Amino acid sequence: MRYYTSSLAGVTAEHLAGFFQGWPAPPSPQRHLEILHGSSEVVLAREENGTVAGFITALTDGLLAAYIPLLEVRPGQRGQGVGSELVRRMLARLAGCYMIDLVCDRDLLPFYARLGLRPYSAAIIRDHAALRALSGRG
Ligand SMILES: CC(C)(COP(=O)(O)OP(=O)(O)OC[C@H]1O[C@@H](n2cnc3c(N)ncnc32)[C@H](O)[C@@H]1OP(=O)(O)O)[C@@H](O)C(=O)NCCC(=O)NCCS
C-alpha cells in the first residue's frame, strides 16, 4: 500500500536508488538523501517496503516565497496520479506563501496548469561541474 509522508524518518539511500533519470550526471542516492534533508519541505510517496516511489522538494523563507526545485516519480510508477498528488500536497504545505515558483520544460506546463500553476518566464544558471560533484563523477 502506497502512502504519502513529509517525514524522512527511516529513509535510507537504498530507498532512493534510481532517481534523477535522464540527468547528465545524476546525484548519488546518498547525495539525494542529503538534498531531501536540506530542503525546507519534502513530500514522499512511499511503498510499504520503504522504497520511495516519488518525491517533491521545496525551499522557502516560510513567509513570502517558495521554490519547488525537484519533482520525480519512478518511471514504473508514473501515470497513476502520484506526481499530481505530490504537487497538491506540497502546495498545501506552502499555503500562505505569496510566491510559489518552479521552472520546468515547456511540455510540462499543462501538467502544472491542471494543478493551478500558470505559465510565466524564468532565468536560470546551470553549473554542470557542481552537478558532477554530486554524482561522484566530479
Ligand atoms: C512529471 C512527473 C512527475 C509526473 O508524474 P506522474 O505520477 O506520472 O503524474 P500523474 O500520474 O499525476 O499525471 C498526471 C497527468 O500529467 C501528464 N503528464 C505526466 N508527465 C508528463 C509530461 N512529461 N509531459 C506532459 N504531460 C505529462 C499525464 O499524462 C497525466 O495526464 P492524464 O491524467 O490526462 O493522463 C513524472 O512524469 C516524472 O517524474 N517525470 C520526470 C521528472 C520530471 O520531469 N519532473 C518535473 C520537473 S519540473
PDBQT file of the ligand as one rigid body, heavy atoms in Angstrom, charges set to zero:
ROOT
HETATM    1  C1  LIG A 201       6.243  14.812 -14.352  1.00  0.00    +0.000 C 
HETATM    2  C2  LIG A 201       6.001  13.614 -13.442  1.00  0.00    +0.000 C 
HETATM    3  C3  LIG A 201       6.429  13.942 -12.022  1.00  0.00    +0.000 C 
HETATM    4  C4  LIG A 201       4.515  13.266 -13.452  1.00  0.00    +0.000 C 
HETATM    5  O1  LIG A 201       4.311  12.212 -12.537  1.00  0.00    +0.000 OA
HETATM    6  P1  LIG A 201       3.106  11.186 -12.718  1.00  0.00    +0.000 P 
HETATM    7  O2  LIG A 201       2.955  10.442 -11.452  1.00  0.00    +0.000 OA
HETATM    8  O3  LIG A 201       3.252  10.397 -13.973  1.00  0.00    +0.000 OA
HETATM    9  O4  LIG A 201       1.908  12.216 -12.904  1.00  0.00    +0.000 OA
HETATM   10  P2  LIG A 201       0.366  11.916 -12.888  1.00  0.00    +0.000 P 
HETATM   11  O5  LIG A 201       0.093  10.442 -12.953  1.00  0.00    +0.000 OA
HETATM   12  O6  LIG A 201      -0.210  12.661 -11.771  1.00  0.00    +0.000 OA
HETATM   13  O7  LIG A 201      -0.014  12.539 -14.310  1.00  0.00    +0.000 OA
HETATM   14  C5  LIG A 201      -0.994  13.481 -14.438  1.00  0.00    +0.000 C 
HETATM   15  C6  LIG A 201      -1.078  13.936 -15.872  1.00  0.00    +0.000 C 
HETATM   16  O8  LIG A 201       0.103  14.620 -16.321  1.00  0.00    +0.000 OA
HETATM   17  C7  LIG A 201       0.503  14.127 -17.591  1.00  0.00    +0.000 C 
HETATM   18  N1  LIG A 201       1.952  14.106 -17.686  1.00  0.00    +0.000 N 
HETATM   19  C8  LIG A 201       2.784  13.409 -16.910  1.00  0.00    +0.000 A 
HETATM   20  N2  LIG A 201       4.048  13.616 -17.300  1.00  0.00    +0.000 NA
HETATM   21  C9  LIG A 201       4.002  14.457 -18.350  1.00  0.00    +0.000 A 
HETATM   22  C10 LIG A 201       4.986  15.027 -19.187  1.00  0.00    +0.000 A 
HETATM   23  N3  LIG A 201       6.295  14.764 -19.021  1.00  0.00    +0.000 N 
HETATM   24  N4  LIG A 201       4.587  15.867 -20.160  1.00  0.00    +0.000 NA
HETATM   25  C11 LIG A 201       3.276  16.125 -20.353  1.00  0.00    +0.000 A 
HETATM   26  N5  LIG A 201       2.298  15.597 -19.599  1.00  0.00    +0.000 NA
HETATM   27  C12 LIG A 201       2.657  14.770 -18.602  1.00  0.00    +0.000 A 
HETATM   28  C13 LIG A 201      -0.029  12.712 -17.630  1.00  0.00    +0.000 C 
HETATM   29  O9  LIG A 201      -0.252  12.339 -18.984  1.00  0.00    +0.000 OA
HETATM   30  C14 LIG A 201      -1.335  12.819 -16.861  1.00  0.00    +0.000 C 
HETATM   31  O10 LIG A 201      -2.366  13.260 -17.691  1.00  0.00    +0.000 OA
HETATM   32  P3  LIG A 201      -3.771  12.472 -17.752  1.00  0.00    +0.000 P 
HETATM   33  O11 LIG A 201      -4.251  12.384 -16.332  1.00  0.00    +0.000 OA
HETATM   34  O12 LIG A 201      -4.590  13.342 -18.628  1.00  0.00    +0.000 OA
HETATM   35  O13 LIG A 201      -3.402  11.165 -18.330  1.00  0.00    +0.000 OA
HETATM   36  C15 LIG A 201       6.768  12.347 -13.951  1.00  0.00    +0.000 C 
HETATM   37  O14 LIG A 201       6.450  12.140 -15.319  1.00  0.00    +0.000 OA
HETATM   38  C16 LIG A 201       8.279  12.439 -13.812  1.00  0.00    +0.000 C 
HETATM   39  O15 LIG A 201       8.832  12.102 -12.775  1.00  0.00    +0.000 OA
HETATM   40  N6  LIG A 201       8.964  12.909 -14.876  1.00  0.00    +0.000 N 
HETATM   41  C17 LIG A 201      10.427  13.033 -14.864  1.00  0.00    +0.000 C 
HETATM   42  C18 LIG A 201      10.900  14.151 -13.946  1.00  0.00    +0.000 C 
HETATM   43  C19 LIG A 201      10.256  15.468 -14.279  1.00  0.00    +0.000 C 
HETATM   44  O16 LIG A 201      10.082  15.853 -15.445  1.00  0.00    +0.000 OA
HETATM   45  N7  LIG A 201       9.912  16.207 -13.207  1.00  0.00    +0.000 N 
HETATM   46  C20 LIG A 201       9.362  17.536 -13.289  1.00  0.00    +0.000 C 
HETATM   47  C21 LIG A 201      10.471  18.548 -13.136  1.00  0.00    +0.000 C 
HETATM   48  S1  LIG A 201       9.856  20.222 -13.294  1.00  0.00    +0.000 SA
ENDROOT
TORSDOF 0
